[in-house]
Amino acid sequence: MDFTDVSLVALRVFREVAERGTFTAAASALGYTQSAISRQIASLERAAGNQLLERRREGVALTAAGQVVLRNAAAVLDQLDATARELAGLPVDGGTVRLGWFPSAGAVLLPRAISAVRRTHPAITVTTREGSTPNLVRALRAGTIDLALIASAPPFRPPDAESPALKLETLAERSLRLAVPTGHPLAAHDSVDVADLRGQRWIAGPTSSSELWMGVWPGLDERPVIAHTVRDWLAKLQLVAAGAGLTTVSASMASAVPPGVRVVTVRGGPQELRRTIIARLPGRLPEPAAHLAAALRTAALDLNPPT
């Protein structure tokens, strides 16, 4: 079969696998069986005359040929989707921008930026989705989002090693903070010493590393006591307010914490910085995405004014 004869179904399946990182996740997202996913990928690889995906224990990675197919498949599928929307009578003049964001960005930064775009460019449609940094990076590569708000911690490595390298723009760099119940002894001070965190109970969520927990102060010299395992940042803060433990927050979220929570700084140990970054594929941004990126820059500056 010539590659020009490949089906749109195969292209959509391929993009989903590239974005999700595994055949199993793609099958779940599309409502297919895993064997059906495998058959579509196999037919696409036969037509391409190349292996498009490298099978690994932890999932799949794009080969050089796979990157070529993905880049062009994303463009074709996006054009078809735009045509379908136009035929359905949906407004297209203002354009649509698709944004992915890490969970805590939805507390303050994201709503401010979207509100600004609605005021200044009401014809632009903004759609968003929450996700982890690895998922958002795969979505960028797959062409299912235009921009990604991602968080980065020292040593601030690139979010992936694929080519071409993503274009990264740092919106803010702020120190990590600690959220404590207002009735906790640590809440009596604006800052606490890192040694005071020994023996505390933590509210945290797992990361891709079995040794790291999102919500535990980094670099503790003891194995942390995880009292509650939670991914959602709002649930973490509500548990802090209930006196169930401590958790970490970014400085920009201090204005969004619920009653019963106090945000303090931590002294001692390495300075714990966190960056908020806009990631995108290289090249010229479409006008709707450029307007949203500008709104995100302004919102980040308002939340993190220069000192």
C-alpha positions, 0 to 999 in steps of 0.5 A: 500500500502506498502511503498516500492511501493510508486511512484517516483512522490510522492517522488518528490512531497514530496521533493518539498513541504518540500523545498518550505514550502507550497503546493501552492508553490510546485504546482507552481514549479512543474506545478501541481494543488494544489489538485494533490499535496495533493493527492500525499502527502496523498498517501505517508502518507498512505503508511508510516502509519504516518503523514509526514507533520504538517499543519500550518497556515504559511505552513508545517513542517516536522514531525519526520517521515517526516524527515526520509522519506525526508532524504532517498527520497533525496538520492534515487532521487539524485542517479536516477538523477545521473544515468539519467545524466550518461546515457545521456552521461554527464560527471560525473567523476568530480562530481557536487556540488549544492550551494545556496546563499543569494543575496549579496553573488553573488556580489564578494564572489561567483564569486571568489570562482567559478572561483577558482574551475574552475581553480583548479578542472575543472572537477567539475560542480558547479550549484547555485541558489539564495534564502532567508535564510529560502528557502535555509535551506529548500532546504538543508533539502530537499537535493536539494542543498549541501551547502548554503551561508547564512547571519546571524545577531545578536543574531546569532540564528541557522537558524532553529530548525529541527533535526539534527542541521545543521553544520554551519561555519562562513566565515566572520564577518564584520560590516554593512555599509551605502551606500549613493549618492556621492552628499549627505551631508553624503558622505563628511565623512568616518563615520557618526553618527547614529543620522544623519540618522533621517529623511532620505529616504531609499531604502529597501526590505521587510523581513518576519517581517512586522516591519523590512526592509532589507536596513534600518539601524537597531534600528532607533528610528523612523519609516523609510521612505521607498522611494523605495521597492527593493529586488535586491541589484544591483537595490538598489545601482543603485537607491542610485547612482541616489540620490534616498535614502540610503541603507545598505550594507555589508562591503565585497560589498564595492568594488562592488558598482557602480559609484555615491555611497560612502560607509561609517561607522556608529557611535553610537548605538549597533555595527551592525555585519553580518556573512557570513556562510556556512550551510550544513547537518552534515556528511562527505562532498562529495569531490566536495562540500569540494573543493567548501567549501575550495574555499569559505573560501579562497575567504572570507579570501581574502575579509576580511583579519584579522586586 
